[in-house]
Amino acid sequence: MRHNPRKRFGQNFLVDQHMIAQIITEIHPQKSDRLIEIGPGLGALTRPLRQAAGHMHVVEIDRDIVARLEKEFTPDQLTIHATDALKFDFSALGGKLRIVGNLPYNISTPLLFHLSQFSGHILDMHFMLQKEVVDRMVGAPATSDYGRLSVMLQYRFDMEYVFSVPAESFRPVPKVESAIVRMIPRDASTRIVKDEAVFSQIVTAAFSQRRKTLRNTLQQHLTSDDFSALGIDPGLRAENLSVSEFAAIANFLS
């Protein structure tokens, strides 16, 4: 049964068997795992993951793909959640979740923020994303890749750039390179922010105009005396601050 990739769902299907094997090796699925795959597509990762785990969950919005999966797998093998991953309550599946997926490029950033809400229920996550997005996720301070996405995700997760995936590994061939990232939730005791809404607000404001200094981007939040009390130079740009310094600003304001 042929499936035509749909642009509105950002579908590019992984077909490179060598790359598939490498990804499965990195995930290292076990029988006891509670595995969830976002966007299983034509099942390139689903089949070997399901075989190793015995049973797994998938979250899929495309009804045609859901129908294909229902024909190939029994309910004992695969639990299918036919819904939008952006609206799915991952906590409903319990704890120690191992989440994997080739995330659609068009919703990757909002989906990562959605998943971060469930970090307390997650053991680890392995995603294939646009390489540019992964570079930003793992970006270090004082680099061009470091930004709001870096800070917000690195506050909750330890992240590792695993390896790159060439465009030729997909059908249809996308115009961008991809990469695999590993995300492991940080221990709750290391997350020191008192009010995460304030933290998010400060990070967003600081990076709203990257070329401007903190004195300008945070002028509605901090005075010169506040910067002095925090020991932060207001002449710096947002990209020069560490995650812990952003946390310190948020806690100061809280």
C-alpha angles and dihedrals in degrees: 000000000000120000122201111215112244119224093205089062093043091238119183112154124218110234105160105110094197091053091046090054091050092052093049089050090054093048091045096195119207135197093252094052123117096218125189123183121198113211102000092187111181092350102258091144097021096068099053092038093050092046091054096042098037092220134028143167126241130194112208131165099187108092093202091057090045088055091051092050092048089055095048102040135045121226088252089060101038134021107203121206104194098201147094111288089216089065099036120115102224091183088070088073093062130240139317090041119180106206123192137169153137094249119214109251093225095062103024098111098046089043091054090051090048092051092048088068088067098047091121089063096046130092095184143327131217117192138176109216141158105294091234090058093049090049088055093046093055095033118138126222117276093029129108091241093058113099147119093312091052094051098043094048097038089054089064105026143042104225136199130191099225105183144315124262117209120231090241089070090075140067117244092030108239123221092239138063119245135213140194119240128190117211123191119182114243119236110273090235090066092057102088102171112123096199116024093190089061090046091053091046093052095046091048093049094046093053096038090097107021097190094053124087125250088252087067103034095046099035091115090055109034136038126207089261090052091054089050092050090051093046091233122137108235088206091070124095124237092257090064095062124089123227089255091054091053087049090051091053092049092049091047090055092044 
